[in-house]
Amino acid sequence: MNAHPSMDHNERKRIRLAAFRVTRLYPGPVGELVSRELMSWEEFGYRLSSGSMIMRIVDEVLNAQEQQSEAA
């Protein structure tokens, strides 16, 4: 039996979206690094913890994008 449940479609979708958006928020090597890390987690496909740093980064990136859109 697997100790870590698989991410559902919506979780994986949020991670992919954050991976795409982070390169716009942080152009250059920092954005690329975070994007690659997020995509690695999405490809791995296991939910290791809902409060993990990766999911906090996803939330941060998606919220920052929403705040930018509202300011424009």
C-alpha positions as CSV (number, residue, x, y, z in Angstrom):
1,M,0.0,0.0,0.0
2,N,1.2,3.5,-0.9
3,A,2.0,5.7,2.1
4,H,1.5,8.9,0.1
5,P,-1.8,9.4,-1.7
6,S,-1.7,10.6,-5.3
7,M,-2.6,14.2,-6.0
8,D,-5.9,14.7,-7.6
9,H,-6.4,16.5,-11.0
10,N,-7.1,19.9,-9.5
11,E,-4.0,19.8,-7.3
12,R,-1.8,18.9,-10.3
13,K,-3.5,21.6,-12.4
14,R,-2.7,24.2,-9.7
15,I,0.9,23.2,-9.6
16,R,1.3,23.4,-13.4
17,L,-0.4,26.8,-13.4
18,A,1.9,28.1,-10.7
19,A,4.9,26.7,-12.6
20,F,3.9,28.6,-15.7
21,R,3.1,31.9,-13.8
22,V,6.2,32.0,-11.6
23,T,8.4,32.6,-14.7
24,R,6.3,35.7,-15.3
25,L,6.5,36.9,-11.7
26,Y,10.3,36.2,-11.5
27,P,11.9,36.3,-14.9
28,G,15.3,34.8,-15.2
29,P,17.0,32.0,-13.3
30,V,15.0,32.3,-10.0
31,G,11.7,31.9,-11.8
32,E,13.1,29.0,-14.0
33,L,14.4,27.2,-10.9
34,V,11.1,27.5,-9.0
35,S,9.2,26.5,-12.2
36,R,11.3,23.4,-12.7
37,E,10.9,22.4,-9.1
38,L,7.1,22.8,-9.2
39,M,7.0,20.7,-12.5
40,S,9.1,18.0,-10.8
41,W,6.6,17.8,-8.0
42,E,3.6,17.7,-10.4
43,E,5.3,14.9,-12.4
44,F,6.1,13.0,-9.2
45,G,2.3,13.1,-8.5
46,Y,2.2,12.3,-4.8
47,R,0.7,14.5,-2.1
48,L,3.3,14.5,0.6
49,S,1.7,17.2,2.8
50,S,-0.9,19.8,2.3
51,G,1.1,22.3,4.3
52,S,4.4,21.6,2.5
53,M,6.6,24.3,1.3
54,I,5.8,23.4,-2.3
55,M,2.0,23.9,-1.8
56,R,2.8,27.2,0.1
57,I,4.8,28.3,-2.9
58,V,1.9,27.4,-5.2
59,D,-0.5,29.4,-3.1
60,E,1.9,32.4,-3.0
61,V,2.4,32.4,-6.8
62,L,-1.2,32.1,-7.6
63,N,-2.2,34.8,-5.0
64,A,0.5,37.1,-6.3
65,Q,-0.8,36.7,-9.8
66,E,-4.3,37.5,-8.7
67,Q,-3.2,40.6,-6.9
68,Q,-1.2,41.8,-9.9
69,S,-4.3,41.2,-12.1
70,E,-6.5,43.2,-9.8
71,A,-4.0,46.1,-9.6
72,A,-3.9,46.4,-13.4
